[in-house]
Amino acid sequence: MVKGQKVVCINDTFKDFIRAIYTQLPVKGETYTIREVFLGRERIVKGGESATVGLLLKELRNPPDPFHAGQQELGFTSERFAPLDELPPEEIEAGEAVGAGAGAGADIGFGYGSN
């Protein structure tokens, strides 16, 4: 998944805790545009020991992660989305892809693995 790519939500089941701290959540079947790809924690509470690929979406804005020192915006695990076949034109030409550890940055912080 790359910045600017269209994705469709395939899982919009969230725990009550997530619904309480997020202001906007994705809806199953809806299409979104990736605003940012980053390395995130598996769990928001007490930090996580394993990492996952997180996404910020152009169509959704959320408050900062209360457990992230840098106050990074709460994002969503990439596993909640399926990529559409289309890639942004600049990514096709450059042949770039961003994933875990591929320039995603060291800022770790985004809620549960199930957000």
TAPE-V214820 format. One record per pair of residues at least 6 apart in sequence whose ideal C-beta (glycine too) atoms are under 7 Angstrom apart, sorted by the first residue. I is the first residue (numbers start at 0). J is the second residue. D is the distance in Angstrom with one decimal. If there is no record, write none. Layout:
I & J & D
I & J & D
This chain:
0 & 6 & 6.6
0 & 33 & 5.9
0 & 36 & 6.0
0 & 54 & 6.8
0 & 77 & 5.6
0 & 82 & 5.6
1 & 33 & 6.7
1 & 36 & 6.8
1 & 86 & 6.5
1 & 87 & 7.0
1 & 90 & 4.9
1 & 95 & 6.7
1 & 96 & 5.6
1 & 97 & 5.3
2 & 33 & 5.5
2 & 35 & 6.4
2 & 36 & 6.0
2 & 97 & 6.5
3 & 32 & 6.7
3 & 33 & 6.4
3 & 87 & 3.4
3 & 90 & 6.4
4 & 33 & 5.0
4 & 82 & 6.0
4 & 86 & 5.7
4 & 87 & 6.1
5 & 30 & 5.6
5 & 32 & 5.8
5 & 83 & 4.3
5 & 85 & 5.8
6 & 31 & 5.6
6 & 33 & 6.2
6 & 80 & 3.9
6 & 81 & 6.5
6 & 82 & 5.4
6 & 83 & 6.4
7 & 28 & 6.7
7 & 30 & 5.2
7 & 80 & 6.5
7 & 81 & 5.3
7 & 83 & 6.3
8 & 25 & 4.1
8 & 26 & 6.0
8 & 27 & 5.2
8 & 28 & 6.6
8 & 29 & 5.4
8 & 31 & 6.7
8 & 79 & 6.1
8 & 80 & 5.8
9 & 27 & 6.5
9 & 79 & 6.6
9 & 80 & 6.4
9 & 81 & 5.1
10 & 27 & 6.7
10 & 79 & 4.6
11 & 24 & 6.7
11 & 25 & 5.8
11 & 26 & 5.3
11 & 27 & 4.1
13 & 24 & 5.9
13 & 114 & 6.7
14 & 113 & 6.6
17 & 110 & 6.2
17 & 111 & 6.4
17 & 114 & 5.2
20 & 65 & 6.9
20 & 73 & 6.7
21 & 61 & 5.1
21 & 73 & 5.8
22 & 61 & 5.5
22 & 62 & 6.2
23 & 59 & 4.2
23 & 60 & 6.1
23 & 61 & 5.9
25 & 31 & 6.2
25 & 56 & 6.9
25 & 59 & 6.5
25 & 75 & 6.4
25 & 79 & 6.6
30 & 83 & 6.9
31 & 56 & 4.3
31 & 58 & 5.2
32 & 56 & 6.5
32 & 57 & 4.2
32 & 58 & 6.6
33 & 54 & 5.6
33 & 56 & 6.6
34 & 55 & 4.5
34 & 56 & 5.7
34 & 57 & 4.5
35 & 55 & 4.1
36 & 52 & 6.4
36 & 54 & 6.1
36 & 97 & 4.5
36 & 103 & 5.7
37 & 53 & 4.9
37 & 74 & 6.7
37 & 103 & 5.0
37 & 104 & 5.7
37 & 106 & 6.2
38 & 50 & 5.2
38 & 52 & 7.0
38 & 53 & 7.0
38 & 99 & 6.0
38 & 100 & 7.0
38 & 103 & 4.5
38 & 104 & 6.6
38 & 107 & 5.7
39 & 50 & 6.6
39 & 51 & 5.4
39 & 53 & 3.2
39 & 74 & 6.3
39 & 107 & 6.3
39 & 108 & 6.5
39 & 109 & 3.5
40 & 46 & 6.0
40 & 47 & 3.3
40 & 50 & 6.8
40 & 107 & 5.4
40 & 108 & 6.1
40 & 109 & 6.5
41 & 47 & 3.8
41 & 49 & 4.8
41 & 51 & 5.8
41 & 112 & 4.4
42 & 111 & 5.6
42 & 112 & 6.7
43 & 64 & 6.6
43 & 66 & 5.3
43 & 110 & 4.0
43 & 111 & 5.6
44 & 66 & 6.9
46 & 66 & 6.9
50 & 99 & 6.3
50 & 107 & 6.6
51 & 76 & 5.4
51 & 112 & 5.8
52 & 77 & 4.2
52 & 98 & 6.0
52 & 99 & 5.0
53 & 74 & 4.1
53 & 75 & 6.7
53 & 76 & 6.3
53 & 77 & 6.8
53 & 109 & 4.0
54 & 74 & 5.6
54 & 75 & 5.3
54 & 77 & 5.3
54 & 80 & 6.7
55 & 72 & 5.9
55 & 74 & 4.8
61 & 72 & 5.6
61 & 73 & 4.2
62 & 73 & 6.3
63 & 70 & 3.8
63 & 71 & 6.5
63 & 72 & 6.0
64 & 70 & 7.0
64 & 71 & 5.4
64 & 73 & 5.1
64 & 108 & 4.4
64 & 109 & 6.2
64 & 110 & 6.8
66 & 108 & 6.7
67 & 108 & 3.0
69 & 106 & 5.6
69 & 108 & 6.9
71 & 106 & 5.3
71 & 108 & 4.6
73 & 109 & 6.1
73 & 110 & 5.6
74 & 109 & 4.1
75 & 114 & 5.3
76 & 112 & 5.6
76 & 114 & 6.1
97 & 103 & 6.0
